[in-house]
Amino acid sequence: MGLIGTGAIDPRPIITATFPMSDAETAFRTAADRARSVKVQLSFAEEETQS
């Protein structure tokens, strides 16, 4: 986390999908499917999703 915080590592290339908290169940199903995803993140801002 420290390296991400300082900008030494950019995690964005490995984030496969972003889901709103209201769609957490789908996010966890997607994260469990390693053939389709690397890292999945949950967003607290509903309008900032890209699944």
N, C-alpha and C positions, 0 to 999 in steps of 0.2 A: 504494500500500500504506500509505503514511503516513496518508492521509485515512481509510482504513478502520480503521487501528489506533487513531486518535484518536476514532473514532465519528462523524466528520463525514459519512461516506458509509456507508449501510447496504446491503451487497450482497445481502441475503436476497431482496428482491423479484425479482431477475433470475435466481436459481438455480432452474432448471426441475426438476432431479432430483438426488438423491444416491444413489450406489451404493457398496457395500462394495468394498474393494480386490480381493476374490475375484471380483468381477464387472466388472473393469476393461474387458474386451473389449466388453461390452454398453454400458458407460458411454461408451467412445470412439465406438462406432457411433451412439449416441444423440446425442452432441455433434456428430457430423458431419452430422446431419440438421437443418438450420436451419429446416425447416418445423415441427419438433416441439420444438425446444429453443433456449434462449438461452444459458444457462451450465449445465454439469453439473459436479458435484464428486464427488471420491472421498473416502470416509470410511475411516479406519483402525479405527473402532469398528463392528463388524458389526451391532450392535443398533440403530444410529442411521441407518437407511436409509429412504428414501422415494422409490421410483422410479415 
